Amino acid sequence: MTTISFIPQVIKSWRTKSVNDVSLIMYLVLMIGQFSWLTYGILIHSLPLIVSDFIVFVLTIAMLVLKFKYKISGDKEADA
């Protein structure tokens, strides 16, 4: 369940194109942590660990992409 807990935030941010309340630092720290767990899972050949951490890692990257994409486009609109 915790693996898919990020899906609602990604969907909401994508639909609303609003990321103002999303913490950049939290997602950067989470990405580093998930990458570490993913690496560990690969090293010990644990498929459940690899799959779950890969999913969260991809969702975290998606959130960071949305954060930068919509923050930049929001900045351009504010300048207009």
C-alpha positions as CSV (number, residue, x, y, z in Angstrom):
1,M,0.0,0.0,0.0
2,T,2.7,2.5,0.8
3,T,4.3,1.9,-2.6
4,I,1.2,3.4,-4.4
5,S,0.5,6.1,-1.8
6,F,2.3,8.7,-4.0
7,I,0.0,8.1,-7.0
8,P,-2.8,10.5,-5.8
9,Q,-0.4,13.4,-5.3
10,V,1.1,12.8,-8.8
11,I,-2.3,12.7,-10.4
12,K,-3.6,15.7,-8.5
13,S,-0.5,17.8,-9.4
14,W,-0.7,16.7,-13.1
15,R,-4.4,17.5,-13.3
16,T,-4.4,20.8,-11.5
17,K,-0.9,21.9,-12.7
18,S,-0.4,23.2,-9.2
19,V,2.7,22.2,-7.2
20,N,3.0,25.3,-4.9
21,D,2.3,23.2,-1.8
22,V,4.7,20.4,-2.7
23,S,7.9,20.3,-0.8
24,L,10.9,20.1,-3.1
25,I,13.3,19.2,-0.3
26,M,11.1,16.4,0.9
27,Y,10.9,14.8,-2.6
28,L,14.7,15.2,-3.1
29,V,15.4,13.5,0.2
30,L,12.8,10.8,-0.6
31,M,14.4,10.2,-4.0
32,I,17.8,9.7,-2.4
33,G,16.4,7.3,0.1
34,Q,14.5,5.3,-2.5
35,F,17.5,5.1,-4.7
36,S,19.5,3.8,-1.8
37,W,16.9,1.1,-1.0
38,L,16.7,0.3,-4.7
39,T,20.4,-0.2,-4.9
40,Y,20.4,-2.3,-1.8
41,G,17.6,-4.5,-3.2
42,I,19.6,-5.0,-6.4
43,L,22.7,-5.9,-4.4
44,I,20.9,-8.5,-2.3
45,H,18.8,-9.7,-5.3
46,S,15.5,-9.0,-3.5
47,L,12.8,-8.8,-6.2
48,P,10.0,-7.4,-3.8
49,L,12.4,-4.7,-2.6
50,I,13.5,-3.8,-6.1
51,V,10.0,-3.6,-7.5
52,S,8.5,-1.6,-4.7
53,D,11.4,0.9,-4.5
54,F,11.5,1.2,-8.3
55,I,7.9,2.2,-8.4
56,V,8.3,4.8,-5.6
57,F,11.5,6.1,-7.2
58,V,9.7,6.6,-10.6
59,L,6.7,8.3,-8.9
60,T,9.1,10.5,-7.0
61,I,10.9,11.5,-10.2
62,A,7.5,12.2,-11.8
63,M,6.6,14.5,-8.9
64,L,10.0,16.3,-9.2
65,V,9.5,16.7,-13.0
66,L,6.0,18.2,-12.4
67,K,7.4,20.4,-9.6
68,F,10.0,21.9,-12.0
69,K,7.7,22.0,-15.0
70,Y,4.7,23.7,-13.4
71,K,6.9,26.0,-11.2
72,I,8.7,27.3,-14.2
73,S,5.5,27.7,-16.2
74,G,3.9,29.4,-13.2
75,D,6.9,31.8,-13.0
76,K,6.5,32.7,-16.7
77,E,2.8,33.5,-16.2
78,A,3.6,35.7,-13.2
79,D,6.1,37.6,-15.2
80,A,3.6,38.3,-18.0
